[in-house]
Protein backbone atom coordinates (compact mmCIF):
# COMPACT_ATOMS: atom_id res chain seq x y z
CA UNK A 1 0.00 0.00 0.00
CA UNK A 2 1.56 3.28 -1.08
CA UNK A 3 0.40 6.28 0.95
CA UNK A 4 1.81 9.69 1.71
CA UNK A 5 2.40 9.25 5.43
CA UNK A 6 1.57 7.35 8.60
CA UNK A 7 -0.48 9.33 11.13
CA UNK A 8 -0.87 8.51 14.82
CA UNK A 9 -3.87 9.64 16.83
CA UNK A 10 -2.07 10.12 20.15
CA UNK A 11 0.45 12.89 20.72
CA UNK A 12 3.95 11.45 20.96
CA UNK A 13 5.11 12.86 24.24
CA UNK A 14 8.83 13.50 24.29
CA UNK A 15 9.13 13.39 20.51
CA UNK A 16 9.47 16.24 18.05
CA UNK A 17 7.87 14.75 14.96
CA UNK A 18 4.31 13.51 15.38
CA UNK A 19 4.20 11.36 12.26
CA UNK A 20 6.27 9.20 9.98
CA UNK A 21 6.39 10.67 6.51
CA UNK A 22 6.76 8.33 3.54
CA UNK A 23 10.28 7.56 2.35
CA UNK A 24 10.63 8.70 -1.25
CA UNK A 25 13.15 5.94 -1.93
CA UNK A 26 10.72 3.16 -1.03
CA UNK A 27 7.96 1.92 -3.32
CA UNK A 28 5.70 0.75 -0.50
CA UNK A 29 4.80 2.03 2.93
CA UNK A 30 2.46 0.87 5.69
CA UNK A 31 -0.46 2.92 6.99
CA UNK A 32 -3.30 2.30 9.45
CA UNK A 33 -6.56 2.83 7.56
CA UNK A 34 -10.01 2.17 9.08
CA UNK A 35 -8.54 0.78 12.34
CA UNK A 36 -12.03 0.27 13.75
CA UNK A 37 -12.47 -2.66 11.38
CA UNK A 38 -9.50 -4.66 12.70
CA UNK A 39 -9.21 -5.88 16.26
CA UNK A 40 -5.55 -6.85 16.46
CA UNK A 41 -3.55 -3.88 15.20
CA UNK A 42 -0.02 -4.05 16.52
CA UNK A 43 0.83 -0.63 17.86
CA UNK A 44 4.17 0.85 16.84
CA UNK A 45 6.96 0.70 19.39
CA UNK A 46 7.93 4.29 20.11
CA UNK A 47 10.99 3.47 22.19
CA UNK A 48 14.46 4.34 20.94
CA UNK A 49 16.32 1.47 19.30
CA UNK A 50 19.99 1.32 18.32
CA UNK A 51 21.05 -0.28 15.06
CA UNK A 52 24.67 -1.31 14.66
CA UNK A 53 25.93 -0.02 11.33
CA UNK A 54 29.16 0.09 9.40
CA UNK A 55 30.55 2.53 6.85
CA UNK A 56 33.26 2.64 4.24
CA UNK A 57 34.40 6.06 5.42
CA UNK A 58 33.59 8.34 8.33
CA UNK A 59 34.82 11.78 7.21
CA UNK A 60 32.72 13.61 4.64
CA UNK A 61 33.87 16.59 2.61
CA UNK A 62 31.51 19.55 2.98
CA UNK A 63 30.96 21.45 -0.25
CA UNK A 64 28.56 24.07 1.11
CA UNK A 65 30.14 27.49 1.75
CA UNK A 66 27.35 28.35 4.21
CA UNK A 67 28.13 26.05 7.14
CA UNK A 68 31.68 27.02 8.10
CA UNK A 69 33.28 23.59 7.93
CA UNK A 70 35.42 21.63 5.48
CA UNK A 71 34.97 18.06 6.72
CA UNK A 72 32.47 16.50 9.09
CA UNK A 73 32.43 13.29 11.11
CA UNK A 74 29.16 11.88 12.45
CA UNK A 75 29.37 8.73 14.61
CA UNK A 76 25.57 8.46 14.76
CA UNK A 77 22.87 8.66 12.10
CA UNK A 78 19.48 9.80 13.34
CA UNK A 79 19.20 11.80 16.55
CA UNK A 80 17.14 11.22 19.66
CA UNK A 81 17.10 14.93 20.47
CA UNK A 82 14.13 15.18 18.11
CA UNK A 83 14.61 18.78 16.99
CA UNK A 84 11.62 19.37 14.74
CA UNK A 85 13.47 21.61 12.27
CA UNK A 86 16.60 19.44 11.83
CA UNK A 87 17.85 19.35 8.24
CA UNK A 88 19.53 15.98 8.93
CA UNK A 89 16.12 14.30 8.99
CA UNK A 90 16.18 14.04 5.21
CA UNK A 91 19.34 11.92 5.24
CA UNK A 92 17.61 9.22 7.29
CA UNK A 93 15.68 8.24 4.19
CA UNK A 94 18.89 7.01 2.57
CA UNK A 95 19.00 4.31 5.25
CA UNK A 96 15.46 3.14 4.44
CA UNK A 97 13.73 4.96 7.31
CA UNK A 98 11.33 7.85 7.66
CA UNK A 99 12.56 11.37 8.35
CA UNK A 100 9.82 11.70 10.96
CA UNK A 101 9.59 9.59 14.10
CA UNK A 102 12.06 7.04 12.73
CA UNK A 103 14.78 9.70 12.73
CA UNK A 104 14.36 10.11 16.49
CA UNK A 105 13.73 6.47 17.39
CA UNK A 106 15.96 4.39 15.12
CA UNK A 107 19.54 5.48 15.74
CA UNK A 108 22.30 4.00 13.61
CA UNK A 109 25.51 3.54 15.58
CA UNK A 110 28.63 3.64 13.41
CA UNK A 111 30.61 1.31 15.64
CA UNK A 112 33.66 1.36 13.37
CA UNK A 113 33.89 5.18 13.45
CA UNK A 114 37.13 5.33 15.54
CA UNK A 115 38.99 2.90 13.28
CA UNK A 116 37.78 4.69 10.16
CA UNK A 117 38.76 8.05 11.63
CA UNK A 118 42.30 6.88 12.32
CA UNK A 119 42.47 5.46 8.80
CA UNK A 120 41.30 8.77 7.35
CA UNK A 121 43.99 10.70 9.22
CA UNK A 122 46.56 8.32 7.74
CA UNK A 123 45.71 9.31 4.16
CA UNK A 124 48.68 10.40 2.13
CA UNK A 125 48.84 14.18 1.91
CA UNK A 126 46.33 14.86 4.70
CA UNK A 127 47.04 18.40 5.87
CA UNK A 128 45.24 18.50 9.24
CA UNK A 129 42.34 20.61 7.97
CA UNK A 130 39.97 21.10 10.95
CA UNK A 131 37.27 18.43 11.11
CA UNK A 132 33.84 19.13 12.58
CA UNK A 133 32.03 16.71 14.85
CA UNK A 134 28.22 16.98 14.59
CA UNK A 135 28.07 18.35 11.08
CA UNK A 136 24.88 16.36 10.62
CA UNK A 137 23.63 14.90 13.92
CA UNK A 138 24.67 15.72 17.49
CA UNK A 139 27.70 13.65 18.52
CA UNK A 140 26.62 13.99 22.19
CA UNK A 141 23.07 12.75 21.77
CA UNK A 142 21.92 10.17 24.37
CA UNK A 143 23.47 7.25 22.42
CA UNK A 144 26.93 8.63 23.22
CA UNK A 145 26.46 7.90 26.92
CA UNK A 146 26.28 4.22 26.06
CA UNK A 147 28.65 3.85 23.10
CA UNK A 148 31.29 6.55 23.77
CA UNK A 149 32.28 6.86 20.11
CA UNK A 150 32.75 10.64 20.33
CA UNK A 151 35.14 10.27 23.24
CA UNK A 152 37.17 7.75 21.25
CA UNK A 153 37.31 10.14 18.29
CA UNK A 154 38.57 12.92 20.56
CA UNK A 155 41.24 10.63 22.04
CA UNK A 156 42.50 9.89 18.51
CA UNK A 157 42.42 13.59 17.59
CA UNK A 158 44.44 14.49 20.69
CA UNK A 159 46.98 11.71 20.13
CA UNK A 160 47.67 12.89 16.60
CA UNK A 161 47.08 16.62 17.18
CA UNK A 162 44.20 16.82 14.69
CA UNK A 163 42.21 20.09 15.04
CA UNK A 164 38.52 19.59 15.84
CA UNK A 165 35.48 21.85 15.74
CA UNK A 166 32.36 20.81 17.63
CA UNK A 167 28.74 21.87 17.93
CA UNK A 168 26.31 20.38 20.41
CA UNK A 169 23.27 21.08 22.56
CA UNK A 170 23.93 18.36 25.13
CA UNK A 171 25.69 18.76 28.48
CA UNK A 172 27.26 15.31 28.07
CA UNK A 173 30.17 17.16 26.44
CA UNK A 174 31.34 18.10 29.94
CA UNK A 175 32.12 14.43 30.55
CA UNK A 176 35.02 14.84 28.13
CA UNK A 177 36.37 18.04 29.65
CA UNK A 178 39.64 16.30 30.48
CA UNK A 179 40.38 15.59 26.81
CA UNK A 180 39.02 18.91 25.57
CA UNK A 181 41.09 20.90 28.05
CA UNK A 182 44.23 19.04 26.96
CA UNK A 183 43.42 19.74 23.31
CA UNK A 184 42.89 23.40 24.13
CA UNK A 185 46.47 23.63 25.42
CA UNK A 186 47.61 23.03 21.84
CA UNK A 187 44.86 25.14 20.28
CA UNK A 188 43.27 22.08 18.71
CA UNK A 189 39.59 22.51 19.57
CA UNK A 190 36.73 24.98 19.37
CA UNK A 191 33.19 24.34 20.64
CA UNK A 192 29.89 25.94 19.64
CA UNK A 193 26.75 25.41 21.67
CA UNK A 194 23.39 25.75 19.95
CA UNK A 195 20.73 27.68 21.88
CA UNK A 196 17.36 28.02 20.16
CA UNK A 197 15.26 29.37 23.02
CA UNK A 198 15.55 30.47 26.64
CA UNK A 199 11.85 29.67 27.08
CA UNK A 200 11.72 26.18 28.58
CA UNK A 201 8.18 25.47 27.38
CA UNK A 202 9.13 26.32 23.80
CA UNK A 203 12.40 24.38 24.07
CA UNK A 204 10.53 21.25 25.13
CA UNK A 205 8.33 21.47 22.05
CA UNK A 206 11.07 22.39 19.57
CA UNK A 207 13.78 20.07 20.90
CA UNK A 208 12.10 17.62 23.30
CA UNK A 209 15.10 15.51 24.36
CA UNK A 210 17.79 18.15 24.57
CA UNK A 211 19.53 19.87 27.45
CA UNK A 212 17.82 22.95 28.88
CA UNK A 213 19.03 26.43 27.92
CA UNK A 214 20.24 26.94 31.49
CA UNK A 215 22.44 23.86 31.20
CA UNK A 216 23.74 24.97 27.79
CA UNK A 217 24.84 28.28 29.27
CA UNK A 218 26.64 26.26 31.95
CA UNK A 219 28.42 24.34 29.18
CA UNK A 220 29.68 27.63 27.75
CA UNK A 221 30.74 28.83 31.18
CA UNK A 222 32.56 25.63 32.14
CA UNK A 223 34.32 25.25 28.79
CA UNK A 224 35.35 28.90 28.69
CA UNK A 225 36.79 28.71 32.22
CA UNK A 226 38.70 25.59 31.15
CA UNK A 227 40.41 27.60 28.40
CA UNK A 228 38.40 26.50 25.37
CA UNK A 229 37.33 29.01 22.72
CA UNK A 230 33.54 28.80 22.65
CA UNK A 231 30.74 30.16 20.52
CA UNK A 232 26.96 30.24 20.53
CA UNK A 233 24.70 29.40 17.60
CA UNK A 234 21.30 31.08 17.82
CA UNK A 235 19.88 28.61 15.40
CA UNK A 236 17.55 28.27 13.80
CA UNK A 237 15.68 31.51 14.21
CA UNK A 238 12.01 30.98 13.39
CA UNK A 239 10.19 34.23 12.55
CA UNK A 240 7.17 34.73 14.76
CA UNK A 241 8.26 32.01 17.18
CA UNK A 242 11.74 32.53 18.66
CA UNK A 243 13.42 35.29 16.63
CA UNK A 244 12.74 37.89 19.34
CA UNK A 245 14.98 35.91 21.74
CA UNK A 246 18.21 36.51 19.84
CA UNK A 247 19.34 39.57 21.88
CA UNK A 248 18.81 37.78 25.20
CA UNK A 249 20.57 34.62 24.01
CA UNK A 250 23.61 36.56 22.78
CA UNK A 251 23.83 38.53 26.03
CA UNK A 252 23.53 35.43 28.22
CA UNK A 253 26.13 33.59 26.14
CA UNK A 254 28.56 36.52 26.37
CA UNK A 255 28.02 36.67 30.14
CA UNK A 256 29.06 33.02 30.28
CA UNK A 257 32.38 33.49 28.52
CA UNK A 258 31.68 32.97 24.84
CA UNK A 259 33.49 35.16 22.33
CA UNK A 260 31.85 34.06 19.06
CA UNK A 261 28.34 33.79 17.70
CA UNK A 262 26.45 32.71 14.61
CA UNK A 263 22.86 32.27 13.49
CA UNK A 264 20.71 30.70 10.81
CA UNK A 265 17.16 31.35 9.66
CA UNK A 266 15.00 28.23 9.56
CA UNK A 267 14.56 26.56 6.19
CA UNK A 268 12.29 23.59 5.67
CA UNK A 269 13.99 21.59 2.96
CA UNK A 270 12.73 18.28 1.64
CA UNK A 271 10.24 16.37 3.73
CA UNK A 272 10.92 18.60 6.77
CA UNK A 273 8.34 20.88 5.18
CA UNK A 274 5.56 18.37 6.03
CA UNK A 275 6.96 17.40 9.42
CA UNK A 276 7.33 20.99 10.60
CA UNK A 277 3.94 22.04 9.21
CA UNK A 278 2.22 19.20 11.08
CA UNK A 279 4.10 20.11 14.28
CA UNK A 280 3.29 23.82 13.96
CA UNK A 281 -0.42 23.21 13.38
CA UNK A 282 -0.63 20.97 16.44
CA UNK A 283 1.46 23.09 18.81
CA UNK A 284 0.67 26.65 17.70
CA UNK A 285 -2.63 26.60 15.78
CA UNK A 286 -3.32 30.24 16.66
CA UNK A 287 0.04 31.34 15.26
CA UNK A 288 0.33 28.95 12.34
CA UNK A 289 -0.49 31.40 9.54
CA UNK A 290 1.74 34.14 10.94
CA UNK A 291 4.78 31.91 11.44
CA UNK A 292 4.37 30.05 8.15
CA UNK A 293 4.00 33.22 6.09
CA UNK A 294 6.96 34.88 7.78
CA UNK A 295 9.14 31.86 7.02
CA UNK A 296 8.00 32.15 3.40
CA UNK A 297 8.84 35.85 3.46
CA UNK A 298 12.45 34.92 4.28
CA UNK A 299 12.74 32.56 1.31
CA UNK A 300 11.18 34.38 -1.61
CA UNK A 301 7.70 33.00 -1.02
CA UNK A 302 8.82 29.45 -0.18
CA UNK A 303 9.74 27.73 3.08
CA UNK A 304 13.06 26.57 1.65
CA UNK A 305 15.82 28.05 -0.45
CA UNK A 306 18.66 25.81 -1.67
CA UNK A 307 20.87 28.54 -3.09
CA UNK A 308 24.32 28.86 -1.56
CA UNK A 309 24.79 32.22 0.09
CA UNK A 310 21.13 32.82 0.94
CA UNK A 311 19.70 29.50 2.12
CA UNK A 312 20.97 29.75 5.72
CA UNK A 313 20.27 33.46 6.26
CA UNK A 314 17.29 34.17 4.00
CA UNK A 315 16.49 37.40 2.23
CA UNK A 316 13.78 40.06 2.31
CA UNK A 317 12.61 42.40 5.07
CA UNK A 318 12.30 39.85 7.86
CA UNK A 319 15.69 38.32 7.10
CA UNK A 320 17.29 41.77 7.00
CA UNK A 321 15.80 42.67 10.38
CA UNK A 322 17.20 39.46 11.85
CA UNK A 323 20.61 40.16 10.30
CA UNK A 324 20.70 43.74 11.61
CA UNK A 325 19.64 42.62 15.09
CA UNK A 326 22.38 39.99 15.13
CA UNK A 327 25.07 42.47 14.11
CA UNK A 328 23.91 45.05 16.65
CA UNK A 329 23.87 42.68 19.61
CA UNK A 330 27.14 41.05 18.67
CA UNK A 331 28.67 44.50 18.76
CA UNK A 332 27.00 45.36 22.10
CA UNK A 333 28.24 42.10 23.64
CA UNK A 334 31.72 42.25 22.06
CA UNK A 335 31.24 39.05 20.08
CA UNK A 336 33.10 38.04 16.91
CA UNK A 337 35.89 40.54 17.49
CA UNK A 338 38.63 38.02 16.71
CA UNK A 339 39.04 35.15 14.30
CA UNK A 340 39.82 31.77 15.85
CA UNK A 341 42.25 29.66 13.85
CA UNK A 342 43.11 26.19 15.11
CA UNK A 343 46.68 24.89 15.07
CA UNK A 344 47.43 22.53 12.17
CA UNK A 345 51.22 22.52 12.53
CA UNK A 346 51.45 19.82 15.24
CA UNK A 347 49.67 17.07 13.32
CA UNK A 348 51.29 13.62 13.45
CA UNK A 349 50.31 10.93 10.94
CA UNK A 350 49.07 7.76 12.68
CA UNK A 351 51.56 4.94 12.26
CA UNK A 352 50.34 1.62 10.91
CA UNK A 353 50.73 -1.28 13.31
CA UNK A 354 53.21 -3.93 12.17
CA UNK A 355 52.15 -7.52 12.72
CA UNK A 356 54.72 -9.83 14.37
CA UNK A 357 53.15 -12.90 12.77
N, C-alpha and C positions, 0 to 999 in steps of 0.2 A: 504494500500500500504506500503510495507516494503522496505525502502531504507536506504542507509548508512548515508546520511546527508542532511540537507536542506541548499542550497546555496542561497545567495542574490547577485544580480548584483551590487547594489550600495554599496560603502564603508560606513560602519557604523561609522560616525564621533562621536568621544567621547566614543567609545566602544573598548575594547581590542579584543575580539573574533569577527570574521567576518562571523561566521556561527554557526548554531545549529547542533551539531553532534547528531546522533541517540542515544537514551537511551537504553542501553543493557538490561534493565529490562522490556522494553515494547515490545510487539509483533508487534505493528503497529506504523508507523510514517507518517507524512504528508509531501509531497514534491511538489514543483511547477515544473511540467514537461510540455513542449510545451506551455508556457503561451500565445504565439501568437494565439492559437486556442480558447482561452476563453476570453470574453470581461469583465467579472465582477469579476476578482480575488480580493479578499479582502486582502489588504496589511497588513503585520504584524505590530502591534503596538510596536514600539521600545522604548516607554517610560518606566520608572521604575514603577513597581507596588509593593505594599506591601501586603503580605498575612499573616493574623493573624493565628498563629499556637500555638499549645500546646504540651507539652512534659511530659513524666513521670518523668524524671530527668534532671538536667541541668549540673551537674558536671560529666565529663568523665575521667576515669582513663587512663593515657597514658602509654602504654607498651613499646614504642620505647625508646631505650637508647640514641638516636641521637639528640633529640630535647630539652633536658635540662628542662623538666617539668614533674611533677608527675600527676597533674590533670589539666584539662582545662575546662573553662566555656565560651560558645559562645552564646550570646543573639540573634544573627542573623545568619541565614543560607542563603548562597548566599552573594555576596559582590559587591556593585556598583562601587567600585574602578576599577574593570575590569583588574586587573593584568593578563597578558596573560599567565604567567608561573605558576599560582597559583595551588598548589596541591589540594586545597579544592574544586576545580571544580568537581572532580570526585564524591564527596559526594552528590552533588546536584541531581544526578541520583536516589538516594535512595528516593527522594521526588517526583519522577515522572517527573522531568524536564531534560532539556539538560544541559550538562556541558559547553556549549558554551555561546551564547547570553543570554539564560535563566538565567544562573548563575549571570549575571550582572543586569538583568532586573526584575527578579521575586525574591524578597527578602522576606524570611519568618521571621516574627517577633515573637519571643518567648515571648509573653506578660506575661506569668506566670513565667518568669525567676527569678525575685526577690523573690517570694514566695518559689519557688523550691530551691533557693540558701540558704535561711534561714532554710528550712527544712533539707537540706543536712548538714549544719553546726550543726544541732541538733542531728545528728546520734550518737548513743552510741559508745563511744570509739574513736570519731574523735580527731585526735591529732594535728590539726592546721598545717598540711603539706601545704606549699605554693601552692596556686592555680593560674594558669595562665589565664588571660583574653586574648582572641584572639589567642588561640591555633589553631584555624581553619580559621575563618574569622575575619576581623578587627572589634573590638568592637566600634571603633569610625568612622565607615563608615557613609555616609550621613544620613542613617536612624536614627542614634543616636540623631541627632539634633532634630528630631521630637518626638521620643519615650522615650529617656532618660533612657533606661534600664541599661546602663553601669553605669551611675551616681547612680542609685538606688542600684546596686550591690556594688559599692564602699562605699556607706553610710552604708550598712549592714556590710561590712567587717570592717569598722572603728568602728562601734558600738560594735562589738564582737571581735575586735583585731585579725582578721584573716589576715595573711600575703598574699600579692597579688603580682604577677609578671605580667607585661604588655608588649605588643609589638604592635606598631601602626605605621602608616605612615600618620596620619591625625592630623592637628593642633587643631582639636576640643578638644583634650585632655587638652589643656590649659584652657578650660572652667571649668574644675574640679580641678584646681590648689588649691583651698581652701581645698578640701577634701584630695588631695594627699599630700599637705604640712603637714596637721595634722597627716596623717598616717606616714609620714617620721619622725615625732618627736618620734614615738615609734618603728622606724625601721621595718615598716610593708609593705613597697612597694619598688619595683624596676622597672624602665621603660627602655625598649629598643626601639629605633627608627630605623626603616628599611630604609636604603638609598641605592637604586640600581644604581643611576646615578646622576652625577652633571650636565650632559648635558640635558638641558630642552627639546630639540627636541626629544631626545631619551626617556626621562621620559614620555613625552606625548604619545608616541607610546607604550611603555611597560606597563604603568600604567596610563591610560588616565584620570581617575577621582580622582587622588590622589593629595595631597599637594606637592608643589614644593620642590626641595632639599633645597633651601634657607630657606623656612619655617620650614623644618624638623630640620635644624641646629639651628634655633631659638627655636624650642621645646627643644632641648638638652640644649641650653644655659639657657633658662628660668627655666627649671626643676632643672638643676644643681645649679643655683643661689638660688633656693627655698629650697635647702638641700636634694634633692632626688638623690639617686645613679642612674646614667644613663649609658646606653650602646648603641652602634651602631651595627646594623647587616648589613654588606655589602652582601646583599643576594637578589636574587641569582646571583652569578657571572656566566656570560654566555661567554664562550671562544669565542674570535673573535668579541665580541660585546661590553661588558662593563668591562671585567676583568682588563683591563689596568687602570681603574679608582680607583682600591682599595687603592693605596697609598694616593691619594688625598683625598678620602673620610675619611680614618682613620685620616689623619692630620687635616682636617677641623673639624671632630667630637671632636678630642682631644682639639683643640683650643676653642671649645665651651663647655668645661667642662666635657666631658664624660671620664670615667675611664676604661670602659670595651668594648670589641668588640668581634664579632663573624662573621662567614661567612658560606655560603653554596654554593656548585656548583649546577647549574641547573640540574634537572632530570625531564624527561617528562614521568611521569607514567600514565598508563591508557589512557584515551581518550585525555589527554592533548597533547600527541604525535601529533595527527591530528590537534588539534586547533593551537598549536604552529607552526607546519610546514606550515599550511596555512597562518598564520600571517607573518612568516619569508619570505616566497616566495613573498608575496604582498608588504612588507615594505622594504626588503633588498634583492631583486632578484640578485644583483651583488655579494652579500656576502653569499648567501644561502649555497652553497657547503662548503665553508670554515667553517662557523659557525656550520653547521650540523655535519660535520666530526670531528670537534674538540670536540663537545659535546659527540659524539660516542667514541672518544679517551679517554674521562674521565670515561667511563662506560663499558670498555671491549668490545667495538665494538657496543654497544647499546646506546640508548638515555635515558635509565632508568636502575637503579640497585636497587633492593629491599632488598639487604642484609644489615642487621644492621651493623653499623661500617664503611661501605664504601658508602652507598647510598647518604649521604648528602655532602660528601667531594670528592668522586670520587677516582680514582687511575690511575696510568700511568704518563707519563712525564708532560702532561699539568696540571694535578691535583697536582703533586708534585711542579711544578713551582708556582702555586697559593698558595699552603700551605707555601712554603718558603717565598714568598713575604709577606704573611699575618704575619708570625712570625717576619720577619725583621722589618716591619713598625709598628707593635705593640710595639716592643722593642724601636724603635726610638721615638715613641710618648708616651712612658711610659704607655701603656695600659695593662690591665690584670695583674697588679702587685699584686693585693690583691683579695682574695675571698670575695664575699658579701654573708652574711648569714642573712636572715630575722629572726625576733624575733617571736618565737612560744610560748613563756612562758606566754604571757599576755592574751591568748585566753579565752573568756568567752562563754559558751554554751548558745545559745538563749533560753529563757524561754518560754514555751508554755503559750498562753493566756487562762485564766480560764473564762468560760462563767458564767454570773450571772443569767442566765435563764435556 
